[in-house]
């Protein structure tokens, strides 16, 4: 179970890092990735960078609920990562995740 948890954390960290890269530099010309809501992701950049660091730090235990919530936020096609939402919505949600993981 620990290996799966570590693998999931790494996958999530990579997914958030790719979303941030897409928002800052645009997606690759040929990509199957769903386009991110670029302004939401840009505004949340500092929080997303912290989330990536927390997820990638295998020495820091994380609450399983928080890891699952991070996955839901990254994969919810109707969420603020991918659809228009009130300004700052993604930033607030990622900040709450980081606080729960710290």
Beta strands, then each sheet from edge to edge (+ up, - down):
end
